[in-house]
Amino acid sequence: MADPLHQFQIQKIVDLPDVTLPGIGHVDLAITNSHVAMTIGFAVIIAFMAIVTSGAKVVPGRLQSVGETLFGMIDNMTDSIIGHDGKTYFPFVFSIFMFILAMNILGMFLSFTATSQLAVTATFALLTFGLVLVVGFAKNGLGFFALFWPTGAPLLMRPVVGLIEFFSFMLRPITLMLRLFGNMMGGHIALKVFAGFVATAVIGAAGAAGFFIAPLSLGMTVGLTALEFLVAFLQAFVFAVLTCIYLNDVVNLGHGH
């Protein structure tokens, strides 16, 4: 349990019979700690939104104020970045923001953080990138490829700049995936390491040096815990901002809003 990477291991909680699906192959249907963490995150969001929206008051209470703040923040974000069409994409941006935020925050209390898994962050990234492609072709048709033909650049430079833009565009899901994964995994590893120093000092394994190591490590653990709560929110917020920016590129292709 002292291994800082142990907390990221996928473990089966309920083992179910495996199945073989045509065209897919062998599928393990076991319920794991990852499934449980995501299910709890989903249930928390549903419960939170139900409490916030039921019996809304003119003078909001604490939970209603939190809900209205989050709702208004994402609503303003979609409007300011995407423009008039931002209302259309608000449900997707708000949903993905809330889901990532819930799993990030729950990871501070549970023994497993779903967003520290590449499979989970890759799914969010591919969903976002897929929506951008669908919206891009639906609104612009083949004109979507104008995104990779910078008219503001000199004619001779346009193919080079366009190629750079194309590769930059294709790397977007990778950067979305790795940014969220790296921040959540790195923060939890640091917390585990400093918490391990505290435990080592308390049980006397560090000898006399433990009198100095314990308070320093404890202080770092408390500080990192506070920082991780901030990072949990910021990473969900950054993911939502980048989602809006990528949607704006295809929604308002070639013109402002």
Order of alpha helices (4+ residues) and beta strands (2+ residues): beta-beta-beta-beta-alpha-alpha-alpha-alpha-alpha-alpha-alpha
